[in-house]
Amino acid sequence: GNIRVFCRVRPMLPSEEREGERPSHITFPDEKTVELVKPDTEKVMAFPFDRVFPGSATQAEVYEEVAHVVQSALDGYNVCIFAYGQTGSGKTFTMEGPPDLDLGSPNDSQLGLIPRALQQVFMSAQELQNTHHWEFTMVASYLEIYNENVRDLLSTRPRSKQTVCQIKQEKDGSMMVTNATKTTVTSPEQIYELLRRARKHRAVGATQCNEHSSRSHSVFQLRITGTNRRTGVGSRGLLNLVDLCGSERLDESKVEGARLRETQHINRSLSNLGNVILALSQKAEHVPYRNSKLTFLLMDSLGGNSKTLMLLNVSPREKNLAETINSLRFATTVNQCDIGTAHRTLQASSQY
């Protein structure tokens, strides 16, 4: 099936309104279309998506549309949900919530997709255990890809003492990361503690686009292994929740030196993500997964055996219009890509 693509346009921030910034002319004729007017030509551009969310949409409304995809990981599918868009478009807000939010506050309306997904997974696992005799083991890891190096966000060692993480492909086709912390988790609270630890470790640097700009991709992974005590059937699912770096081009971010190198790595990595999706949709013999660490890590979750959802985040500022159009074009191209039908991973359990 096609990669599902949702588009979320954030509201103007109070600080932007105070400074008299103009919003782009973006409208939503229905719940699957974004329309935008180019001020110089008055030309109306329409972009179709699987679902669109205006600035007034709540975190709960966005998550409601994503929940069934998350559920698939418990059913034995590989799932990949990633947030894409330029710096300052609201990716981290969508995935986690505001920066000062306590990720362990279960009823907070500002909670993002990652904490909501984890609440759902644990509640559903408990339900399946009580009513259908399933037992699940869940193992979490949280990685960051920065300048094409893979870092462990859950390591308790100082960064200078950490060993380098390497991505390897196992015989069964699954991906494995050496030297990464893998924690068996038994409650949402335990995961919130891991998320807090990871948040402290993210590589954050200032660009002209956003002073809290994350300069790395982050990938939260939850491996879910299930066994049905009554039938002996086993299932294996994988949930990838990915917050990508900002997608802006070099001239937008006015960077130099080390920051320039970062931006080049980011741009190469994101363009390769597009190349992989395109190659999959064209049923190409060679899919360039290994051209970037991000696509190599997600190799078993981008393709025929997976359910993939892209959340495009868009800034409403008129000064970001050129990047907004780039993002919308990229996302609609992705939306037209058929990457194959997802399959569950089920096996007869060897314990019976």
TANOR-V244044 format. One record per pair of residues at least 6 apart in sequence whose C-alpha atoms are under 8 Angstrom apart, sorted by the first residue. I is the first residue (numbers start at 0). J is the second residue. D is the distance in whole Angstrom. If there is no record, write none. Layout:
BEGIN
i:j:d
I:J:D
I:J:D
END
This chain:
BEGIN
i:j:d
0:337:5
0:338:6
0:339:5
0:340:5
0:341:7
1:334:6
1:335:7
1:336:5
1:337:4
1:338:6
1:339:7
2:306:7
2:307:5
2:308:6
2:309:7
2:333:7
2:334:6
2:335:8
2:336:6
2:337:7
2:338:7
3:49:6
3:307:6
3:308:5
3:309:6
3:334:6
4:48:6
4:49:6
4:50:7
4:308:6
4:309:5
4:310:6
4:311:7
4:330:7
4:331:8
4:333:8
4:334:6
5:48:6
5:49:6
5:50:5
5:51:6
5:52:8
5:308:8
5:309:6
5:310:5
5:311:6
6:48:7
6:50:7
6:51:5
6:52:6
6:310:6
6:311:5
6:312:6
6:313:7
7:51:6
7:52:5
7:53:6
7:54:7
7:310:7
7:311:6
7:312:5
7:313:6
8:52:6
8:53:5
8:54:5
8:88:8
8:312:6
8:313:5
8:314:6
8:315:6
9:53:7
9:54:5
9:55:8
9:88:7
9:89:6
9:312:7
9:313:6
9:314:6
9:315:6
10:53:8
10:54:4
10:55:7
10:314:8
10:315:7
11:22:7
11:54:8
11:314:8
11:315:6
11:316:7
20:316:7
20:317:8
21:316:6
21:317:6
21:318:8
22:315:5
22:316:5
22:317:5
23:35:8
23:36:8
23:315:5
23:316:5
23:317:4
23:318:8
23:320:7
24:35:6
24:36:6
24:37:8
24:317:8
25:33:7
25:34:6
25:35:4
25:36:7
25:315:7
26:33:6
26:34:5
26:35:6
27:33:5
27:34:6
27:51:8
27:53:7
28:34:7
30:50:6
30:51:5
30:52:7
31:47:6
31:48:5
31:49:6
31:50:5
31:51:5
32:45:7
32:46:6
32:47:5
32:48:6
32:50:7
32:51:6
33:45:6
33:46:5
33:47:7
33:48:8
33:51:7
34:43:7
34:44:6
34:45:4
34:46:6
35:43:6
35:44:5
35:45:7
36:42:6
36:43:5
36:44:6
37:43:7
37:44:8
46:327:7
46:328:8
46:331:7
47:331:7
48:331:7
48:334:7
52:61:7
57:108:8
57:109:8
58:93:7
58:108:7
58:109:6
58:110:7
58:111:6
58:112:8
59:108:7
62:111:8
62:112:6
62:115:7
66:116:7
66:119:8
68:78:7
68:306:7
68:308:8
69:78:7
69:116:6
69:120:8
69:238:7
70:119:8
70:120:7
70:123:8
71:77:8
71:78:7
71:236:8
72:78:6
72:223:7
72:235:8
72:236:5
72:237:6
72:238:6
73:120:7
73:124:7
73:223:7
73:225:8
73:234:8
73:235:8
73:236:6
74:234:7
74:235:8
74:236:7
74:343:7
75:223:8
75:234:5
75:235:5
75:236:4
75:237:8
75:343:5
75:344:5
75:345:6
76:235:7
76:236:5
76:237:7
76:304:7
76:305:6
76:306:7
76:341:7
76:342:6
76:343:5
76:344:6
77:236:5
77:237:5
77:238:6
77:239:8
77:299:7
77:300:5
77:304:7
77:305:5
77:306:6
77:343:8
78:236:8
78:237:6
78:238:5
78:239:6
78:300:6
78:305:6
78:306:5
78:307:6
79:238:6
79:239:5
79:240:6
79:241:7
79:300:6
79:301:7
79:305:7
79:306:6
79:307:5
79:308:6
80:239:6
80:240:5
80:241:6
80:307:6
80:308:5
80:309:6
80:310:7
81:240:6
81:241:4
81:242:6
81:243:7
81:308:7
81:309:5
81:310:6
82:90:6
82:91:8
82:93:8
82:94:7
82:241:6
82:242:5
82:243:6
82:309:6
82:310:5
82:311:6
82:312:7
83:90:7
83:242:7
83:243:6
83:244:8
83:245:7
83:246:7
83:309:7
83:310:6
83:311:5
83:312:6
84:90:7
84:243:8
84:244:8
84:245:6
84:246:5
84:247:8
84:311:6
84:312:5
84:313:6
84:326:6
85:244:8
85:245:4
85:246:4
85:247:5
85:312:8
85:313:7
85:314:8
85:322:7
85:323:8
85:326:8
86:208:6
86:209:6
86:212:6
86:244:7
86:245:4
86:246:7
86:247:7
87:208:7
87:209:6
87:212:7
87:245:8
87:314:7
88:312:5
88:313:5
88:314:4
89:312:6
89:313:7
89:314:7
90:242:7
90:243:8
90:312:6
91:97:8
91:242:7
92:98:8
92:111:6
93:111:5
93:112:6
94:111:5
94:112:5
94:113:6
94:242:7
95:102:8
95:110:6
95:111:4
95:112:6
95:113:6
95:114:7
96:109:6
96:110:5
96:111:4
96:112:8
97:109:7
97:110:8
100:109:8
100:110:8
102:110:7
102:114:7
102:191:6
102:194:7
102:195:7
103:114:8
103:188:7
103:191:5
103:192:8
113:240:7
114:191:7
117:187:6
117:190:8
118:187:6
121:186:7
121:187:7
124:133:8
124:134:8
124:135:7
127:133:6
127:134:8
128:134:6
131:227:8
132:227:6
132:228:6
132:229:6
133:225:6
133:226:6
133:227:4
133:228:6
134:225:5
134:226:5
134:227:6
134:228:7
135:223:7
135:224:6
135:225:4
135:226:7
136:183:7
136:184:8
136:185:8
136:223:6
136:224:5
136:225:6
137:183:6
137:184:6
137:185:7
137:221:6
137:222:6
137:223:5
137:224:6
138:181:6
138:182:5
138:183:4
138:184:6
138:221:6
138:222:5
138:223:7
139:181:6
139:182:5
139:183:6
139:184:7
139:190:8
139:219:7
139:220:6
139:221:5
139:222:6
140:151:8
140:153:7
140:179:7
140:180:6
140:181:5
140:182:7
140:219:6
140:220:5
140:221:7
141:151:6
141:152:5
141:153:6
141:180:8
141:197:7
141:217:7
141:218:6
141:219:4
141:220:6
142:149:7
142:150:6
142:151:5
142:152:5
142:153:8
142:179:8
142:217:6
142:218:5
142:219:6
143:149:6
143:150:5
143:151:6
143:152:6
143:201:7
143:215:6
143:216:6
143:217:4
143:218:6
144:150:6
144:215:6
144:216:5
144:217:6
144:292:7
144:293:7
145:202:8
145:214:7
145:215:5
145:216:7
145:261:8
146:215:8
146:260:8
146:261:6
146:264:6
146:265:7
147:264:7
147:291:7
147:292:6
148:163:8
148:164:8
148:292:8
149:163:7
149:164:6
149:165:7
149:292:8
150:163:7
150:164:6
150:179:8
151:164:7
151:178:8
151:179:5
151:180:7
152:196:7
152:197:5
152:198:8
152:200:6
152:201:7
153:179:8
153:180:6
153:193:7
153:196:6
153:197:6
154:161:8
154:179:8
154:180:6
162:178:7
163:178:7
164:176:6
164:177:5
164:178:5
164:179:6
165:176:5
165:177:5
165:178:7
166:174:7
166:175:6
166:176:5
166:177:7
166:292:8
166:295:7
166:296:6
167:174:6
167:175:5
167:176:6
167:177:8
168:174:5
168:175:6
169:175:7
172:299:7
173:299:6
174:296:6
174:297:8
174:298:7
174:299:7
175:296:8
184:190:7
201:213:7
201:215:8
202:213:6
202:214:6
202:215:6
203:211:6
203:212:6
203:213:5
203:214:6
203:215:8
204:210:7
204:211:6
204:212:6
204:213:6
204:214:6
205:211:6
205:212:6
206:212:7
206:252:6
206:253:8
206:254:7
207:252:6
207:253:7
207:254:8
208:251:8
208:252:6
212:245:8
213:244:6
213:245:8
214:244:6
214:245:7
214:261:7
214:262:8
214:265:8
215:243:7
215:244:5
215:265:8
216:241:7
216:242:6
216:243:4
216:244:5
216:293:8
217:241:6
217:242:5
217:243:6
218:239:7
218:240:6
218:241:5
218:242:7
219:238:8
219:239:6
219:240:5
219:241:6
220:237:7
220:238:6
220:239:5
220:240:7
221:237:6
221:238:5
221:239:7
222:235:7
222:236:6
222:237:5
222:238:6
223:235:6
223:236:5
223:237:6
223:238:8
224:233:7
224:234:6
224:235:5
224:236:6
225:233:5
225:234:5
225:235:6
226:232:6
226:233:4
226:234:6
226:348:7
227:233:6
231:347:6
231:348:5
231:349:8
231:350:7
231:351:6
232:345:7
232:346:6
232:347:5
232:348:5
233:345:6
233:346:5
233:347:6
233:348:5
234:343:8
234:344:6
234:345:4
234:346:6
235:343:8
235:344:5
235:345:7
236:343:8
236:344:7
237:300:8
239:300:8
244:265:7
245:265:8
246:265:8
246:266:7
246:269:7
246:326:8
247:266:8
247:322:6
248:262:8
248:266:7
248:322:8
249:259:8
249:262:7
249:263:8
254:262:8
267:291:8
268:291:6
268:292:8
268:293:7
268:294:8
271:287:8
271:288:8
271:290:7
271:291:7
271:294:7
272:293:8
272:294:6
273:333:7
274:287:7
275:286:6
275:287:6
275:288:6
275:294:8
276:301:8
276:302:8
276:333:7
276:336:7
276:338:7
277:333:8
277:336:7
278:285:7
278:286:6
278:287:8
279:286:7
279:302:7
279:336:8
279:337:8
279:338:5
279:339:8
280:336:5
280:337:5
280:338:5
280:339:8
282:338:8
288:294:5
288:295:5
288:298:6
289:295:5
294:301:8
299:305:8
300:306:7
300:307:8
301:307:7
302:338:6
302:339:7
302:341:8
303:338:6
303:339:5
303:340:5
303:341:5
303:342:7
304:339:8
304:340:7
304:341:4
304:342:5
304:343:7
305:340:8
305:341:5
305:342:7
306:341:6
311:326:8
311:327:8
311:330:7
313:323:6
313:326:8
314:323:7
END
